[in-house]
Amino acid sequence: MRKIACILSILVPLFLHSQKFSLGLGIKAGLNFANVSDASSINSKNQTGFHVGAFLAPSSKSILGSRTELLFSRQGYNYSTGTNSGNVNLDYVLFAQMLAINITKYVQIQLGGHLAYMLNAKADSSHQYNTGNAQANAILGYYNRLDYGYGVGVEVHPFMGILVGARYNVSLSKLYKQSFNYNPNNPPPSYIPNSNSVDLKNNVVQLFVGYRF
C-alpha cells in the first residue's frame, strides 16, 4: 500500500495539470541535513550535504498547482561506534513530483513523492574495511540503489521569481541490502548495523532558494 500511495502521489499532479498551464521552468539549490532512521546501534548523526537542479512549476490561478523536479542530491549520515567513527556520503539523482497548494500568492504547501537512483557511495572512516576482495570492498554493492518515498514542505515567494523553502523527505525503501554475508571473523564495516537491525532509511531536511523564470 505504501508503494501504491507513493506512485499515486507522483502521478496525480501530472494528470491534473499537464494540459492546463505553461511549464514555468526554474532552478533551485540548497542544503541537505540528512540522517537515517533506526540506526541507534551506530549512533548516527546528521550529515550536511547539498542539492541542486531544475524544476517545472506550471502557473495556476487556482488553489492547486504542481511541481516537477530533477535534482542532484548529496546526503548520508555520520556514525560513531566504540572503535570507529566517520561519515557516509550518498549521491542521488532525484525525481520529485509534488502537489502544490497555494495558501496565498506568497505561500505554497507542497506534498508528493520522489524516486531516486544512487549514483555513488563513499565512506570516510578512522578504520578502513578490507576483505581482501576488491569487489567485496566496493561500498556501492551494499546498497539498494533505487530509493522512493514522500515529502512535505513549504515555499515562500517574496517577490518576482524568487522562492525560498524547506522540505522534509522520508524514504520508504531500505537503504541497505539484507543479503550480507555476515562473518564474525570478518564483520561488515562499522557504518552498517548488525544483521538484526538492517532497516535504515534516508531522512532528509532540505533548505533551498531558487528562481522561477
Long-range contacts (C-beta under 8 A, 24 or more apart in sequence): 2-172, 3-148, 3-172, 5-113, 5-150, 6-113, 6-148, 6-149, 6-150, 6-172, 7-113, 9-97, 9-99, 9-111, 9-112, 9-113, 9-150, 10-97, 10-112, 10-113, 10-114, 10-115, 11-97, 12-99, 13-66, 13-67, 13-68, 13-97, 13-98, 13-99, 13-100, 13-112, 14-66, 14-68, 14-97, 16-64, 16-66, 16-99, 17-58, 17-60, 17-64, 17-65, 17-66, 20-58, 20-60, 21-58, 21-59, 21-60, 21-65, 22-58, 22-59, 23-56, 23-58, 24-56, 24-57, 24-58, 24-59, 24-212, 24-213, 25-54, 25-55, 25-56, 25-212, 25-213, 26-54, 26-55, 26-56, 26-57, 26-161, 26-163, 26-210, 26-211, 26-212, 26-213, 27-53, 27-54, 27-55, 27-210, 27-211, 28-52, 28-53, 28-54, 28-55, 28-69, 28-71, 28-163, 28-208, 28-209, 28-210, 28-211, 29-53, 29-208, 29-209, 29-210, 30-206, 30-207, 30-208, 30-209, 31-206, 31-207, 31-208, 32-73, 32-74, 32-75, 32-204, 32-205, 32-206, 33-204, 33-205, 33-206, 33-207, 34-75, 34-76, 34-77, 34-202, 34-203, 34-204, 34-205, 35-77, 35-203, 35-204, 36-77, 36-175, 36-200, 36-201, 36-202, 36-203, 37-199, 37-200, 37-201, 37-203, 38-197, 38-199, 38-200, 38-201, 39-77, 39-79, 39-193, 39-197, 39-200, 41-193, 41-194, 41-197, 42-79, 42-80, 42-81, 42-190, 42-191, 42-192, 42-193, 43-79, 43-80, 43-81, 44-77, 44-78, 44-79, 45-77, 45-78, 45-79, 45-80, 46-77, 46-78, 47-75, 47-76, 47-77, 47-78, 47-87, 47-88, 47-89, 49-73, 49-74, 49-75, 49-76, 49-89, 50-74, 51-94, 51-206, 51-208, 53-94, 55-210, 55-212, 57-100, 57-212, 60-100, 60-102, 62-102, 63-101, 63-102, 64-99, 64-100, 64-101, 64-102, 65-99, 65-100, 65-101, 65-102, 65-108, 66-97, 66-98, 66-99, 66-100, 67-96, 67-97, 67-98, 67-100, 67-110, 67-112, 68-95, 68-96, 68-97, 68-98, 69-94, 69-95, 69-96, 69-97, 69-98, 70-94, 70-95, 71-96, 73-116, 73-204, 75-202, 75-204, 77-191, 79-190, 79-191, 81-190, 83-127, 83-190, 84-125, 84-126, 84-127, 84-190, 85-125, 85-126, 86-123, 86-124, 86-125, 86-126, 86-190, 86-191, 87-123, 87-124, 88-121, 88-122, 88-123, 88-191, 89-120, 89-121, 89-122, 89-123, 89-124, 90-118, 90-120, 90-121, 90-143, 90-202, 91-118, 91-119, 91-120, 91-121, 92-116, 92-117, 92-118, 92-119, 92-147, 93-117, 93-119, 96-151, 98-151, 98-153, 100-155, 105-157, 106-156, 106-157, 106-158, 107-154, 107-155, 107-156, 107-157, 108-154, 108-155, 108-156, 108-157, 109-152, 109-153, 109-154, 110-151, 110-152, 110-153, 110-154, 110-155, 110-165, 110-167, 111-150, 111-151, 111-152, 112-150, 112-151, 113-148, 113-149, 113-150, 113-151, 114-147, 114-148, 114-149, 114-150, 114-151, 114-169, 115-146, 115-147, 115-148, 116-146, 116-147, 116-148, 117-145, 117-146, 117-147, 118-143, 118-144, 118-145, 118-146, 118-147, 123-189, 123-191, 125-189, 125-190, 125-191, 127-190, 129-188, 129-189, 129-190, 131-186, 139-189, 142-176, 142-177, 142-180, 142-188, 142-192, 143-175, 143-176, 143-177, 144-173, 144-174, 144-175, 144-176, 144-177, 146-173, 147-171, 147-173, 147-175, 147-202, 148-172, 148-173, 149-173, 149-201, 149-202, 153-206, 161-211, 161-212, 161-213, 162-209, 162-210, 162-211, 163-209, 163-210, 163-211, 163-212, 164-208, 164-209, 164-210, 165-207, 165-208, 165-210, 166-205, 166-206, 166-207, 166-208, 167-205, 167-206, 167-208, 168-203, 168-204, 168-205, 168-206, 169-202, 169-203, 169-204, 169-205, 169-206, 170-201, 170-202, 170-203, 171-201, 171-202, 171-203, 172-201, 173-201, 174-198, 174-199, 174-200, 174-201, 175-200, 175-201, 175-202, 176-200
